[in-house]
């Protein structure tokens, strides 16, 4: 009984607005994660030694392209934000198209695929950042966050946005799957009554 | 008759996914190698990396869940819940594989810009076992995606369309 009530609640017109709002939030979260990580770059000059009395300086750059996990992070977040933008466009401007079960099924499947994609990207970047922040004494990998603090901070911000995107995409996917059970139109021109399949 | 074969197919898929997740778990846990070079003894275990620990935990959760769902009775109402839980488990699997793969890639190729040297040269057997665990985890992921599509199909089509 509770499940059918949940399903009914998921298909009312109010939930259409909720779904749209969630998609806008997820779009902005993943887009900001992609942009912040994509522009993540820090250049610093260090003293690496002394020749006599004069210090020898070398310039090091920390870019997101150095780490394949971050490249995957940027690409995946861009893809998921593009998917959300597409779904928002379909939601707003696709009202005249017939609401077939194929359309709902493809939306649900695409949402599921994008949930897995964004969770994979966020997690890979999170664990690589953990190695960069704490180092790994077993593998003798030094931490880099003490030297490139701004790079690490921006990366942390992008990660938080991506994890917010993960949670939002999971909720969106759950709503899309529950809308498969009882489809109804979400366009603003028709009435708000949910249709029950015979 | 078609329904019975479908159900048996789904059971076989879930058993295979359980087996794959369990295999990934066991192979990762038993990966341990001791190497010594330059009078320094180095032991590589899966607990050295946080990503590998997460991989083990995620695969343990997925194995236990698969095992429990194997015994779910056919007419239970929990099958609708199984769809969402399947999605959660797929997310858990992809994230664990992705994290372990990212760290293992650094271990194999190193990261010249960060000054991280590859470790696979010193502990090749450990690296091979980690690779095997990752492959098993990937197989479990593919099976879980198939299971997710199947449970979506079985929950949406027969159960709810026939309810009046």
Interface residues (C-beta under 8 A of the other chain):
Chain A: X3 X7 X62 X63 X66 X67 X68 X69 X72 X108 X109 X112 X115 X116 X117 X119 X120 X121 X122 X123 X124 X125 X126 X127 X128 X130 X131 X132 X136 X138 X139 X140 X141 X142 X144 X166 X170 X173 X174 X177 X180 X181 X182 X197 X198
Chain B: X42 X44 X48 X49 X50 X51 X54 X77 X80 X81 X83 X84 X87 X88 X90 X91 X94 X95 X96 X97 X98 X99 X100 X101 X102 X103 X105 X106 X107 X111 X113 X114 X115 X116 X117 X119 X145 X148 X149 X152 X155 X156 X160 X161 X164
